[in-house]
Structures are given as structure tokens and as C-alpha cells.
């Protein structure tokens, strides 16, 4: 049902909407964990499309489109996985706050995260974030973090933490790997995400199987709550939720993040070159 939005003060909420959902989509696959599963839930040339929406009361407005891609490639001369996210704002967000973001992650075939970048084009502002990962010891990870614009370097620092650690893009593989294993209600899994000069603490909590419906299509999923200790989220506990398709692909079917005004949601739209059929679709005879 369509409803008119009071543009003040909701422009700020819409800016947060696009930024947070992009963060969540990117935070939703740590390949190290995926390697521990019996087999990877993705394959080369996989592509997955999402539609993003802003929801507040009766308002359910298109906010953007996103596409994930996985490719077989080389990084610094060695075989590697290249995982990317392309995001473009749409609907009312596009009218008020245009966003064109690209994220890239390179993983060894182990697989282990080696390098990631985020290019942000927001009309009058352009910036690049780069992260280089070094594995100094069994559990210690050193991350060289750099952020710069067309005019100056804004961040140039070194972060040290323990595994498991990911970039903004890597959390998706992490969840897909978790969904491939044996889970019990209440199981929780920590993950550290490097963003700029910060190490953000997250925790995924499994809460059982759920049915998700969008545009008349139903999916069997495994549901996770996400606790995020970061100032970008006003409510750290259960700051977000994700529904992972309960089949061999383990693709996020729905993602939801709470805002001060309403919520922002992403829905699976289409997949190409998937490892297996989307058997999590509920087929009614």
C-alpha cells in the first residue's frame, strides 16, 4: 500500500536506510568457515540479485538494487576467488540520496580473505576503502586499513585481531557456511568485521526454521538474529535478522535491519549459475 512520506525529518532515515542495508548485505561469507563445510555452497560465476526496500508503517518503498558475483580469478599471481557486490539506490532514496557502491573481496583458494575494497560514489562525495589481510600466527590477523578521497587520505592504520575476522563483504559467506552445518536453537557464532579504523563485534544467533514470503513466493529458511556492537545501529541486540535459504545454496533470502524510523529490508530476486536448484522454494501442488 502506498503512502506519502513526510520528507523532513525522514531524509536522514533514508540515508541511514541505504547505508545500513548495504552494510548488512555485505556483512552477510567468511570463506575460512565455508571451507570447513563438506563442500562450498557457491561456485564460479554465481550471481544473485536483491531488491532493497524502506518500510515504515504503511510505507513500503523501493530503496535500491544489489547484485553479488563470485568469480574464479588470480590475485597477485595465485589462484583466487573474487567476490563482489554492486549497489545502486532506487525509488525515493535515489531521489534524495544517490548511491553507487562497489565492493570487492579476494580470497585464496584455502580460502582465506586477502584483500578487499569499497568504492563509494554518493554524488558529491567519492571515497575508497582498502584492507589488506596478513595472517601472522595461527589465530592472529593483521589488517592494513586505508581510506582516501580524491583530495586526501583519511585513514591509514594497522588493526590487529584474532580470527575469525572479515571485511564488510565477507559476512555473507560466513552465514552461508553456518547454515550448511548442524544447528540447534540458541547456537551463537562471533565474528569481527574490519571497517575503517574500527573492529566491529558481531554475533549471529540461530533461532530455528522459518517460512518467508515475498511477492507470492514462499521459501523455507534458517533464521538468524544479528547482534552488532556499532554506533551505526541504535539497538545492538537483534539489530538485524537474516533468513538463509534451507537448501544446498544457502543464499540469504531476506535481510532486515531496524532503524529509528521503520526498518530496511532486502529480498532475494533472482539467482544465476547457482551450485544447486533453489529447492527451498515452497511448491504448492
BANUBA-469915 format. One record per residue: residue in one letter; x, y, z of N, C-alpha, C in turn. Coordinates in nm, 3 decimals. Example, Ala and Ser with C-alpha at 12.3 -4.5 7.8 and 13.67 -1.06 7.14 Angstrom:
<sites>
("A" (1.319 -0.569 0.780) (1.230 -0.450 0.780) (1.320 -0.330 0.780)) ("S" (1.285 -0.225 0.708) (1.367 -0.106 0.714) (1.290 0.003 0.787)) 
</sites>
This chain:
<sites>
("X" (0.083 -0.119 0.000) (0.000 0.000 0.000) (0.087 0.125 0.000)) ("X" (0.061 0.218 -0.088) (0.144 0.336 -0.097) (0.097 0.444 0.002)) ("X" (0.192 0.518 0.054) (0.160 0.629 0.143) (0.265 0.736 0.122)) ("X" (0.227 0.863 0.149) (0.320 0.973 0.130) (0.414 0.984 0.249)) ("X" (0.538 1.013 0.219) (0.638 1.027 0.324) (0.656 1.174 0.361)) ("X" (0.659 1.207 0.491) (0.698 1.341 0.532) (0.849 1.355 0.514)) ("X" (0.893 1.432 0.415) (1.033 1.433 0.378) (1.125 1.488 0.485)) ("X" (1.077 1.567 0.575) (1.154 1.613 0.690) (1.081 1.564 0.815)) ("X" (1.148 1.483 0.900) (1.292 1.455 0.903) (1.332 1.322 0.842)) ("X" (1.254 1.268 0.747) (1.279 1.131 0.705) (1.395 1.115 0.608)) ("X" (1.445 1.224 0.551) (1.560 1.211 0.461) (1.678 1.149 0.534)) ("X" (1.700 1.190 0.659) (1.809 1.133 0.737) (1.790 0.983 0.755)) ("X" (1.667 0.941 0.779) (1.639 0.799 0.798) (1.665 0.722 0.669)) ("X" (1.633 0.783 0.554) (1.654 0.715 0.427) (1.802 0.700 0.395)) ("X" (1.880 0.801 0.431) (2.024 0.792 0.413) (2.078 0.676 0.497)) ("X" (2.031 0.668 0.623) (2.072 0.557 0.710) (2.022 0.425 0.655)) ("X" (1.902 0.428 0.596) (1.843 0.307 0.538) (1.935 0.247 0.433)) ("X" (1.976 0.329 0.335) (2.061 0.278 0.228) (2.196 0.233 0.281)) ("X" (2.254 0.312 0.369) (2.386 0.279 0.423) (2.383 0.151 0.504)) ("X" (2.283 0.135 0.590) (2.277 0.019 0.677) (2.248 -0.109 0.600)) ("X" (2.157 -0.100 0.503) (2.125 -0.222 0.430) (2.242 -0.265 0.344)) ("X" (2.314 -0.168 0.289) (2.434 -0.203 0.215) (2.534 -0.269 0.307)) ("X" (2.549 -0.215 0.429) (2.639 -0.275 0.527) (2.595 -0.416 0.560)) ("X" (2.464 -0.435 0.582) (2.415 -0.567 0.620) (2.430 -0.669 0.509)) ("X" (2.396 -0.628 0.386) (2.411 -0.721 0.274) (2.556 -0.763 0.258)) ("X" (2.644 -0.667 0.275) (2.785 -0.700 0.260) (2.837 -0.779 0.378)) ("X" (2.781 -0.755 0.497) (2.827 -0.827 0.615) (2.767 -0.966 0.619)) ("X" (2.669 -0.993 0.536) (2.609 -1.125 0.542) (2.688 -1.220 0.461)) ("X" (3.022 -1.377 0.432) (3.055 -1.509 0.398) (3.201 -1.523 0.432)) ("X" (3.229 -1.577 0.535) (3.370 -1.592 0.564) (3.418 -1.723 0.506)) ("X" (3.501 -1.720 0.401) (3.540 -1.842 0.333) (3.613 -1.942 0.421)) ("X" (3.686 -1.897 0.524) (3.753 -1.991 0.612) (3.653 -2.088 0.672)) ("X" (3.537 -2.034 0.712) (3.434 -2.119 0.771) (3.369 -2.206 0.665)) ("X" (3.355 -2.149 0.544) (3.294 -2.226 0.435) (3.378 -2.347 0.402)) ("X" (3.510 -2.332 0.413) (3.598 -2.443 0.380) (3.582 -2.559 0.476)) ("X" (3.531 -2.529 0.597) (3.514 -2.634 0.696) (3.389 -2.718 0.668)) ("X" (3.301 -2.665 0.584) (3.182 -2.741 0.547) (3.224 -2.853 0.452)) ("X" (3.137 -2.948 0.428) (3.171 -3.061 0.342) (3.200 -3.014 0.200)) ("X" (3.131 -2.911 0.156) (3.157 -2.854 0.024) (3.114 -2.709 0.026)) ("X" (3.170 -2.629 -0.067) (3.134 -2.489 -0.074) (2.991 -2.475 -0.124)) ("X" (2.920 -2.371 -0.073) (2.782 -2.350 -0.114) (2.773 -2.261 -0.236)) ("X" (2.887 -2.221 -0.293) (2.887 -2.138 -0.413) (2.977 -2.202 -0.519)) ("X" (2.971 -2.148 -0.640) (3.060 -2.193 -0.746) (3.096 -2.072 -0.831)) ("X" (3.193 -2.089 -0.920) (3.237 -1.980 -1.006) (3.121 -1.930 -1.092)) ("X" (3.118 -1.799 -1.113) (3.018 -1.731 -1.198) (2.880 -1.725 -1.134)) ("X" (2.869 -1.752 -1.005) (2.741 -1.734 -0.937) (2.706 -1.585 -0.931)) ("X" (2.578 -1.554 -0.956) (2.528 -1.416 -0.945) (2.393 -1.420 -0.874)) ("X" (2.375 -1.329 -0.778) (2.249 -1.323 -0.701) (2.203 -1.178 -0.693)) ("X" (2.077 -1.153 -0.731) (2.020 -1.019 -0.729) (1.926 -1.000 -0.610)) ("X" (1.926 -0.877 -0.554) (1.838 -0.842 -0.443) (1.767 -0.710 -0.471)) ("X" (1.646 -0.699 -0.415) (1.573 -0.573 -0.415) (1.569 -0.521 -0.272)) ("X" (1.595 -0.391 -0.254) (1.601 -0.330 -0.123) (1.483 -0.236 -0.102)) ("X" (1.425 -0.239 0.019) (1.306 -0.159 0.049) (1.320 -0.087 0.183)) ("X" (1.254 0.029 0.190) (1.241 0.101 0.316) (1.097 0.081 0.365)) ("X" (1.081 0.040 0.492) (0.950 0.009 0.547) (0.924 0.090 0.673)) ("X" (0.810 0.161 0.674) (0.773 0.243 0.790) (0.620 0.257 0.793)) ("X" (0.554 0.189 0.886) (0.408 0.192 0.890) (0.350 0.134 0.763)) ("X" (0.270 0.213 0.692) (0.210 0.169 0.566) (0.304 0.188 0.448)) ("X" (0.416 0.251 0.471) (0.512 0.278 0.363) (0.596 0.154 0.335)) ("X" (0.606 0.118 0.209) (0.693 0.008 0.166) (0.751 0.051 0.033)) ("X" (0.862 0.128 0.037) (0.916 0.194 -0.081) (1.046 0.131 -0.127)) ("X" (1.062 0.120 -0.258) (1.186 0.067 -0.316) (1.302 0.158 -0.277)) ("X" (1.414 0.098 -0.234) (1.530 0.176 -0.191) (1.653 0.150 -0.275)) ("X" (1.660 0.034 -0.343) (1.778 0.007 -0.423) (1.781 -0.134 -0.479)) ("X" (1.887 -0.162 -0.554) (1.911 -0.295 -0.611) (2.057 -0.333 -0.584)) ("X" (2.080 -0.462 -0.560) (2.216 -0.509 -0.534) (2.238 -0.642 -0.604)) ("X" (2.361 -0.663 -0.651) (2.400 -0.788 -0.716) (2.531 -0.839 -0.659)) ("X" (2.532 -0.966 -0.615) (2.654 -1.033 -0.570) (2.707 -1.118 -0.686)) ("X" (2.840 -1.123 -0.701) (2.901 -1.207 -0.803) (3.022 -1.280 -0.745)) ("X" (3.039 -1.406 -0.785) (3.155 -1.485 -0.744) (3.227 -1.534 -0.871)) ("X" (3.358 -1.506 -0.880) (3.434 -1.546 -0.998) (3.563 -1.617 -0.959)) ("X" (3.609 -1.701 -1.050) (3.738 -1.770 -1.037) (3.842 -1.682 -1.104)) ("X" (3.949 -1.642 -1.032) (4.044 -1.547 -1.088) (4.182 -1.569 -1.029)) ("X" (4.269 -1.466 -1.039) (4.402 -1.468 -0.979) (4.420 -1.341 -0.897)) ("X" (4.497 -1.352 -0.788) (4.533 -1.234 -0.709) (4.682 -1.241 -0.678)) ("X" (4.755 -1.140 -0.726) (4.900 -1.135 -0.709) (4.967 -1.265 -0.755)) ("X" (4.917 -1.315 -0.871) (4.978 -1.431 -0.935) (4.931 -1.567 -0.890)) ("X" (4.845 -1.572 -0.787) (4.799 -1.701 -0.734) (4.648 -1.718 -0.760)) ("X" (4.602 -1.844 -0.781) (4.458 -1.867 -0.800) (4.379 -1.814 -0.681)) ("X" (4.264 -1.753 -0.711) (4.185 -1.690 -0.604) (4.038 -1.683 -0.643)) ("X" (3.955 -1.655 -0.540) (3.814 -1.624 -0.560) (3.799 -1.472 -0.559)) ("X" (3.715 -1.421 -0.648) (3.681 -1.278 -0.647) (3.532 -1.265 -0.619)) ("X" (3.499 -1.202 -0.506) (3.360 -1.187 -0.463) (3.327 -1.038 -0.465)) ("X" (3.217 -0.998 -0.529) (3.187 -0.857 -0.543) (3.040 -0.827 -0.517)) ("X" (3.014 -0.700 -0.483) (2.878 -0.651 -0.462) (2.865 -0.518 -0.535)) ("X" (2.762 -0.508 -0.618) (2.730 -0.383 -0.686) (2.598 -0.332 -0.632)) ("X" (2.596 -0.207 -0.586) (2.474 -0.150 -0.528) (2.437 -0.020 -0.598)) ("X" (2.307 -0.002 -0.624) (2.257 0.121 -0.684) (2.126 0.158 -0.614)) ("X" (2.118 0.280 -0.562) (1.996 0.324 -0.496) (1.883 0.338 -0.598)) ("X" (1.759 0.334 -0.548) (1.641 0.344 -0.635) (1.527 0.405 -0.556)) ("X" (1.417 0.433 -0.623) (1.298 0.484 -0.556) (1.323 0.618 -0.488)) ("X" (1.264 0.635 -0.370) (1.274 0.763 -0.300) (1.415 0.790 -0.251)) ("X" (1.491 0.684 -0.220) (1.631 0.704 -0.179) (1.711 0.763 -0.295)) ("X" (1.686 0.714 -0.415) (1.756 0.766 -0.533) (1.727 0.915 -0.553)) ("X" (1.605 0.956 -0.525) (1.567 1.096 -0.542) (1.634 1.186 -0.439)) ("X" (1.653 1.134 -0.319) (1.706 1.217 -0.212) (1.855 1.199 -0.188)) ("X" (1.908 1.080 -0.220) (2.046 1.050 -0.182) (2.099 0.939 -0.271)) ("X" (2.156 0.974 -0.386) (2.203 0.875 -0.481) (2.327 0.802 -0.429)) ("X" (2.327 0.671 -0.445) (2.442 0.589 -0.404) (2.478 0.491 -0.515)) ("X" (2.606 0.482 -0.545) (2.661 0.385 -0.640) (2.784 0.324 -0.573)) ("X" (2.769 0.210 -0.510) (2.878 0.150 -0.434) (2.921 0.017 -0.496)) ("X" (3.051 -0.007 -0.493) (3.108 -0.133 -0.541) (3.202 -0.189 -0.435)) ("X" (3.185 -0.316 -0.400) (3.273 -0.382 -0.305) (3.337 -0.503 -0.371)) ("X" (3.465 -0.525 -0.340) (3.538 -0.639 -0.396) (3.617 -0.708 -0.286)) ("X" (3.618 -0.842 -0.290) (3.698 -0.919 -0.197) (3.773 -1.028 -0.271)) ("X" (3.901 -1.048 -0.238) (3.981 -1.152 -0.299) (4.023 -1.252 -0.192)) ("X" (3.998 -1.380 -0.220) (4.024 -1.487 -0.124) (4.116 -1.591 -0.187)) ("X" (4.206 -1.643 -0.107) (4.289 -1.753 -0.156) (4.199 -1.875 -0.173)) ("X" (4.247 -1.978 -0.240) (4.167 -2.098 -0.261) (4.156 -2.181 -0.133)) ("X" (4.224 -2.136 -0.024) (4.221 -2.211 0.103) (4.080 -2.234 0.156)) ("X" (3.985 -2.136 0.153) (4.002 -1.998 0.113) (4.025 -1.908 0.235)) ("X" (4.095 -1.796 0.215) (4.128 -1.703 0.322) (4.127 -1.562 0.263)) ("X" (4.063 -1.468 0.333) (4.050 -1.331 0.283) (4.187 -1.264 0.274)) ("X" (4.219 -1.209 0.156) (4.349 -1.146 0.132) (4.341 -0.995 0.118)) ("X" (4.241 -0.949 0.044) (4.231 -0.806 0.013) (4.086 -0.770 -0.013)) ("X" (4.044 -0.650 0.028) (3.909 -0.605 -0.004) (3.910 -0.454 -0.026)) ("X" (3.812 -0.409 -0.104) (3.799 -0.265 -0.129) (3.652 -0.228 -0.140)) ("X" (3.623 -0.101 -0.109) (3.488 -0.048 -0.121) (3.498 0.090 -0.186)) ("X" (3.436 0.105 -0.303) (3.432 0.233 -0.374) (3.293 0.293 -0.355)) ("X" (3.286 0.409 -0.291) (3.158 0.474 -0.262) (3.143 0.600 -0.347)) ("X" (3.038 0.604 -0.427) (3.006 0.721 -0.509) (2.869 0.770 -0.468)) ("X" (2.867 0.882 -0.394) (2.741 0.934 -0.340) (2.712 1.073 -0.396)) ("X" (2.731 1.088 -0.526) (2.703 1.215 -0.590) (2.817 1.315 -0.572)) ("X" (2.812 1.392 -0.463) (2.914 1.493 -0.438) (3.027 1.439 -0.349)) ("X" (3.028 1.308 -0.322) (3.132 1.252 -0.236) (3.177 1.117 -0.292)) ("X" (3.310 1.102 -0.306) (3.366 0.976 -0.356) (3.480 0.933 -0.264)) ("X" (3.480 0.806 -0.223) (3.586 0.758 -0.135) (3.617 0.611 -0.167)) ("X" (3.736 0.568 -0.124) (3.780 0.431 -0.143) (3.832 0.378 -0.010)) ("X" (3.786 0.259 0.030) (3.837 0.189 0.147) (3.913 0.066 0.100)) ("X" (4.033 0.044 0.155) (4.112 -0.074 0.121) (4.158 -0.145 0.248)) ("X" (4.153 -0.278 0.243) (4.200 -0.361 0.354) (4.290 -0.471 0.300)) ("X" (4.408 -0.488 0.362) (4.498 -0.598 0.326) (4.518 -0.684 0.450)) ("X" (4.494 -0.814 0.436) (4.497 -0.907 0.548) (4.625 -0.989 0.547)) ("X" (4.688 -0.997 0.664) (4.808 -1.080 0.681) (4.787 -1.172 0.801)) ("X" (4.819 -1.299 0.784) (4.797 -1.398 0.888) (4.932 -1.432 0.952)) ("X" (4.962 -1.357 1.062) (5.094 -1.365 1.124) (5.113 -1.490 1.209)) ("X" (5.007 -1.535 1.272) (5.015 -1.653 1.358) (4.890 -1.737 1.336)) ("X" (4.875 -1.842 1.416) (4.762 -1.934 1.397) (4.630 -1.861 1.405)) ("X" (4.612 -1.777 1.508) (4.485 -1.708 1.527) (4.494 -1.557 1.513)) ("X" (4.612 -1.502 1.486) (4.628 -1.357 1.479) (4.624 -1.307 1.336)) ("X" (4.547 -1.199 1.316) (4.533 -1.139 1.184) (4.572 -0.992 1.193)) ("X" (4.658 -0.946 1.101) (4.696 -0.806 1.092) (4.633 -0.746 0.967)) ("X" (4.569 -0.630 0.982) (4.494 -0.570 0.873) (4.543 -0.427 0.849)) ("X" (4.594 -0.402 0.731) (4.633 -0.267 0.691) (4.510 -0.199 0.631)) ("X" (4.461 -0.094 0.698) (4.338 -0.027 0.656) (4.369 0.114 0.605)) ("X" (4.313 0.145 0.489) (4.337 0.276 0.428) (4.208 0.328 0.365)) ("X" (4.177 0.454 0.393) (4.060 0.520 0.331) (4.106 0.653 0.274)) ("X" (4.067 0.680 0.149) (4.107 0.806 0.088) (3.998 0.856 -0.007)) ("X" (3.999 0.987 -0.029) (3.909 1.052 -0.124) (3.994 1.104 -0.239)) ("X" (3.933 1.183 -0.327) (4.008 1.241 -0.438) (4.105 1.349 -0.389)) ("X" (4.084 1.395 -0.264) (4.165 1.506 -0.213) (4.267 1.467 -0.107)) ("X" (4.236 1.365 -0.025) (4.328 1.335 0.085) (4.307 1.194 0.139)) ("X" (4.408 1.148 0.214) (4.398 1.021 0.286) (4.333 1.047 0.420)) ("X" (4.225 0.975 0.451) (4.151 0.998 0.575) (4.186 0.896 0.683)) ("X" (4.221 0.774 0.641) (4.259 0.669 0.737) (4.379 0.593 0.681)) ("X" (4.477 0.571 0.764) (4.593 0.488 0.727) (4.644 0.426 0.857)) ("X" (4.596 0.305 0.888) (4.625 0.247 1.019) (4.641 0.095 1.008)) ("X" (4.684 0.037 1.119) (4.703 -0.108 1.126) (4.616 -0.164 1.237)) ("X" (4.537 -0.266 1.205) (4.448 -0.330 1.301) (4.498 -0.471 1.329)) ("X" (4.492 -0.513 1.454) (4.534 -0.649 1.492) (4.421 -0.715 1.570)) ("X" (4.383 -0.834 1.531) (4.274 -0.903 1.599) (4.293 -1.054 1.586)) ("X" (4.199 -1.129 1.640) (4.202 -1.274 1.629) (4.099 -1.321 1.528)) ("X" (4.124 -1.436 1.468) (4.026 -1.497 1.377) (3.909 -1.552 1.460)) ("X" (3.786 -1.560 1.403) (3.755 -1.525 1.265) (3.734 -1.375 1.247)) ("X" (3.784 -1.323 1.135) (3.768 -1.182 1.102) (3.733 -1.171 0.955)) ("X" (3.659 -1.066 0.920) (3.614 -1.049 0.783) (3.613 -0.901 0.748)) ("X" (3.592 -0.872 0.620) (3.564 -0.736 0.577) (3.413 -0.718 0.572)) ("X" (3.367 -0.604 0.522) (3.224 -0.580 0.514) (3.153 -0.679 0.423)) ("X" (3.224 -0.726 0.322) (3.162 -0.815 0.224) (3.160 -0.960 0.268)) ("X" (3.253 -0.998 0.354) (3.273 -1.139 0.384) (3.170 -1.207 0.471)) ("X" (3.088 -1.132 0.543) (2.994 -1.194 0.636) (2.891 -1.284 0.571)) ("X" (2.862 -1.259 0.441) (2.761 -1.340 0.372) (2.805 -1.485 0.361)) ("X" (2.931 -1.505 0.322) (2.983 -1.641 0.310) (2.987 -1.709 0.447)) ("X" (3.014 -1.629 0.550) (3.017 -1.682 0.686) (2.882 -1.744 0.723)) ("X" (2.774 -1.671 0.697) (2.641 -1.721 0.729) (2.602 -1.839 0.642)) ("X" (2.639 -1.836 0.515) (2.605 -1.947 0.427) (2.676 -2.074 0.474)) ("X" (2.797 -2.059 0.526) (2.869 -2.174 0.577) (2.806 -2.227 0.706)) ("X" (2.762 -2.134 0.793) (2.695 -2.176 0.916) (2.569 -2.255 0.885)) ("X" (2.492 -2.205 0.789) (2.365 -2.270 0.755) (2.385 -2.409 0.697)) ("X" (2.508 -2.437 0.650) (2.535 -2.568 0.592) (2.561 -2.674 0.699)) ("X" (2.582 -2.631 0.823) (2.614 -2.725 0.929) (2.494 -2.766 1.011)) ("X" (2.521 -2.841 1.118) (2.416 -2.883 1.210) (2.396 -2.774 1.314)) ("X" (2.274 -2.723 1.323) (2.245 -2.612 1.412) (2.135 -2.647 1.511)) ("X" (2.145 -2.588 1.631) (2.040 -2.600 1.732) (1.996 -2.462 1.775)) ("X" (1.870 -2.448 1.811) (1.819 -2.318 1.856) (1.906 -2.264 1.969)) ("X" (1.945 -2.137 1.954) (2.027 -2.075 2.057) (2.176 -2.077 2.027)) ("X" (2.220 -2.157 1.928) (2.361 -2.157 1.891) (2.402 -2.016 1.849)) ("X" (2.520 -1.970 1.892) (2.566 -1.837 1.851) (2.711 -1.842 1.805)) ("X" (2.743 -1.751 1.711) (2.873 -1.752 1.645) (2.927 -1.610 1.635)) ("X" (3.044 -1.582 1.694) (3.102 -1.447 1.690) (3.178 -1.422 1.560)) ("X" (3.187 -1.297 1.522) (3.263 -1.258 1.404) (3.309 -1.114 1.422)) ("X" (3.435 -1.086 1.392) (3.487 -0.949 1.393) (3.495 -0.899 1.250)) ("X" (3.445 -0.776 1.227) (3.445 -0.717 1.093) (3.529 -0.589 1.096)) ("X" (3.625 -0.580 1.005) (3.710 -0.461 0.995) (3.642 -0.357 0.906)) ("X" (3.621 -0.235 0.962) (3.559 -0.125 0.888) (3.637 0.002 0.922)) ("X" (3.712 0.054 0.826) (3.790 0.175 0.851) (3.894 0.152 0.959)) ("X" (3.888 0.233 1.067) (3.981 0.217 1.178) (3.920 0.135 1.292)) ("X" (3.803 0.077 1.267) (3.731 0.005 1.372) (3.725 -0.145 1.347)) ("X" (3.718 -0.220 1.457) (3.690 -0.362 1.457) (3.553 -0.381 1.521)) ("X" (3.454 -0.413 1.440) (3.315 -0.423 1.487) (3.286 -0.566 1.530)) ("X" (3.233 -0.580 1.650) (3.199 -0.712 1.703) (3.055 -0.748 1.666)) ("X" (3.039 -0.866 1.608) (2.907 -0.915 1.570) (2.887 -1.055 1.627)) ("X" (2.761 -1.092 1.640) (2.728 -1.226 1.686) (2.602 -1.273 1.613)) ("X" (2.610 -1.390 1.550) (2.495 -1.449 1.481) (2.431 -1.552 1.573)) ("X" (2.299 -1.544 1.593) (2.229 -1.637 1.682) (2.121 -1.709 1.603)) ("X" (2.130 -1.841 1.601) (2.034 -1.922 1.526) (1.906 -1.939 1.607)) ("X" (1.791 -1.920 1.539) (1.663 -1.929 1.610) (1.563 -2.022 1.542)) ("X" (1.612 -2.112 1.455) (1.522 -2.212 1.400) (1.481 -2.188 1.256)) ("X" (1.391 -2.275 1.209) (1.345 -2.269 1.071) (1.223 -2.179 1.058)) ("X" (1.215 -2.105 0.948) (1.104 -2.013 0.924) (1.063 -2.020 0.776)) ("X" (0.939 -1.978 0.750) (0.890 -1.962 0.613) (0.887 -1.813 0.582)) ("X" (0.947 -1.774 0.469) (0.950 -1.635 0.425) (0.870 -1.623 0.296)) ("X" (0.790 -1.517 0.285) (0.711 -1.495 0.164) (0.736 -1.356 0.111)) ("X" (0.754 -1.345 -0.021) (0.770 -1.215 -0.087) (0.714 -1.225 -0.227)) ("X" (0.623 -1.135 -0.259) (0.558 -1.130 -0.390) (0.496 -1.265 -0.427)) ("X" (0.435 -1.328 -0.327) (0.362 -1.452 -0.351) (0.446 -1.578 -0.355)) ("X" (0.578 -1.565 -0.338) (0.667 -1.681 -0.339) (0.715 -1.711 -0.198)) ("X" (0.706 -1.838 -0.156) (0.746 -1.876 -0.021) (0.876 -1.957 -0.026)) ("X" (0.957 -1.940 0.082) (1.085 -2.009 0.092) (1.100 -2.070 0.231)) ("X" (1.159 -2.189 0.237) (1.199 -2.248 0.364) (1.336 -2.192 0.400)) ("X" (1.351 -2.141 0.521) (1.476 -2.077 0.558) (1.521 -2.114 0.699)) ("X" (1.647 -2.082 0.729) (1.702 -2.087 0.864) (1.722 -1.943 0.910)) ("X" (1.669 -1.911 1.028) (1.665 -1.772 1.073) (1.775 -1.743 1.174)) ("X" (1.843 -1.628 1.155) (1.947 -1.583 1.247) (1.918 -1.441 1.292)) ("X" (1.938 -1.414 1.422) (1.944 -1.277 1.472) (2.089 -1.233 1.466)) ("X" (2.111 -1.102 1.445) (2.246 -1.048 1.440) (2.260 -0.936 1.543)) ("X" (2.349 -0.955 1.640) (2.383 -0.851 1.736) (2.505 -0.778 1.683)) ("X" (2.498 -0.644 1.675) (2.607 -0.566 1.617) (2.646 -0.454 1.712)) ("X" (2.768 -0.461 1.764) (2.818 -0.358 1.856) (2.883 -0.247 1.775)) ("X" (2.799 -0.159 1.718) (2.849 -0.048 1.637) (2.753 0.069 1.648)) ("X" (2.806 0.190 1.650) (2.723 0.309 1.669) (2.627 0.334 1.553)) ("X" (2.651 0.271 1.439) (2.560 0.287 1.326) (2.425 0.222 1.352)) ("X" (2.419 0.132 1.452) (2.295 0.064 1.487) (2.252 0.106 1.627)) ("X" (2.133 0.167 1.635) (2.085 0.221 1.762) (2.057 0.112 1.864)) ("X" (2.021 -0.006 1.818) (1.987 -0.117 1.906) (2.080 -0.234 1.877)) ("X" (2.190 -0.248 1.952) (2.288 -0.354 1.924) (2.229 -0.494 1.925)) ("X" (2.149 -0.526 2.028) (2.091 -0.660 2.037) (1.979 -0.675 1.935)) ("X" (1.989 -0.781 1.855) (1.892 -0.806 1.747) (1.881 -0.685 1.655)) ("X" (1.997 -0.625 1.624) (1.999 -0.509 1.534) (1.951 -0.547 1.395)) ("X" (1.966 -0.674 1.362) (1.926 -0.720 1.229) (1.886 -0.866 1.234)) ("X" (1.824 -0.911 1.126) (1.785 -1.051 1.111) (1.816 -1.094 0.968)) ("X" (1.844 -1.223 0.951) (1.864 -1.275 0.817) (1.803 -1.414 0.807)) ("X" (1.742 -1.441 0.692) (1.679 -1.568 0.664) (1.757 -1.635 0.551)) ("X" (1.823 -1.749 0.580) (1.907 -1.818 0.483) (1.829 -1.934 0.421)) ("X" (1.827 -1.941 0.288) (1.755 -2.048 0.219) (1.800 -2.186 0.265)) ("X" (1.703 -2.272 0.299) (1.735 -2.406 0.352) (1.747 -2.506 0.237)) ("X" (1.852 -2.490 0.157) (1.886 -2.586 0.053) (2.038 -2.584 0.036)) ("X" (2.089 -2.645 -0.069) (2.234 -2.660 -0.086) (2.306 -2.528 -0.117)) ("X" (2.232 -2.424 -0.158) (2.294 -2.296 -0.192) (2.316 -2.206 -0.070)) ("X" (2.225 -2.216 0.028) (2.233 -2.135 0.150) (2.244 -1.985 0.118)) ("X" (2.158 -1.938 0.030) (2.158 -1.798 -0.009) (2.067 -1.718 0.085)) ("X" (2.110 -1.599 0.130) (2.020 -1.513 0.208) (1.895 -1.480 0.126)) ("X" (1.778 -1.513 0.179) (1.651 -1.487 0.109) (1.593 -1.354 0.152)) ("X" (1.614 -1.317 0.280) (1.565 -1.191 0.331) (1.661 -1.139 0.438)) ("X" (1.680 -1.006 0.440) (1.762 -0.940 0.542) (1.682 -0.821 0.593)) ("X" (1.686 -0.799 0.725) (1.610 -0.688 0.784) (1.692 -0.619 0.892)) ("X" (1.695 -0.485 0.888) (1.765 -0.405 0.989) (1.670 -0.300 1.046)) ("X" (1.675 -0.282 1.176) (1.589 -0.183 1.241) (1.650 -0.043 1.231)) ("X" (1.563 0.058 1.218) (1.603 0.198 1.216) (1.526 0.273 1.324)) ("X" (1.566 0.397 1.351) (1.489 0.479 1.445) (1.349 0.501 1.392)) ("X" (1.337 0.518 1.260) (1.208 0.530 1.194) (1.193 0.415 1.096)) ("X" (1.121 0.311 1.136) (1.095 0.200 1.047) (1.207 0.099 1.040)) ("X" (1.218 0.034 0.924) (1.318 -0.071 0.903) (1.356 -0.073 0.756)) ("X" (1.465 -0.139 0.727) (1.510 -0.154 0.589) (1.523 -0.304 0.563)) ("X" (1.477 -0.348 0.444) (1.473 -0.491 0.413) (1.528 -0.518 0.274)) ("X" (1.587 -0.635 0.258) (1.634 -0.681 0.127) (1.574 -0.818 0.100)) ("X" (1.533 -0.841 -0.025) (1.471 -0.967 -0.065) (1.542 -1.026 -0.185)) ("X" (1.561 -1.158 -0.182) (1.616 -1.231 -0.297) (1.525 -1.211 -0.417)) ("X" (1.585 -1.178 -0.531) (1.508 -1.158 -0.652) (1.533 -1.268 -0.754)) ("X" (1.663 -1.297 -0.780) (1.697 -1.392 -0.885) (1.840 -1.441 -0.868)) ("X" (1.865 -1.567 -0.905) (1.999 -1.622 -0.900) (2.036 -1.686 -1.031)) ("X" (2.164 -1.677 -1.068) (2.213 -1.736 -1.193) (2.339 -1.818 -1.164)) ("X" (2.354 -1.928 -1.234) (2.471 -2.016 -1.218) (2.489 -2.061 -1.073)) ("X" (2.379 -2.093 -1.009) (2.386 -2.140 -0.871) (2.441 -2.282 -0.867)) ("X" (2.497 -2.318 -0.753) (2.557 -2.450 -0.737) (2.451 -2.560 -0.746)) ("X" (2.330 -2.531 -0.700) (2.222 -2.631 -0.697) (2.088 -2.561 -0.720)) ("X" (1.982 -2.635 -0.752) (1.850 -2.575 -0.768) (1.804 -2.508 -0.638)) ("X" (1.719 -2.405 -0.650) (1.663 -2.337 -0.533) (1.551 -2.421 -0.474)) ("X" (1.587 -2.532 -0.411) (1.488 -2.624 -0.356) (1.419 -2.570 -0.233)) ("X" (1.465 -2.457 -0.180) (1.399 -2.401 -0.062) (1.267 -2.330 -0.100)) ("X" (1.241 -2.313 -0.227) (1.111 -2.259 -0.270) (1.003 -2.357 -0.229)) ("X" (0.896 -2.307 -0.173) (0.784 -2.391 -0.133) (0.691 -2.406 -0.252)) ("X" (0.682 -2.528 -0.305) (0.597 -2.555 -0.421) (0.466 -2.615 -0.374)) ("X" (0.357 -2.545 -0.403) (0.224 -2.592 -0.365) (0.161 -2.668 -0.482)) ("X" (0.128 -2.796 -0.465) (0.069 -2.876 -0.574) (-0.059 -2.813 -0.626)) 
</sites>
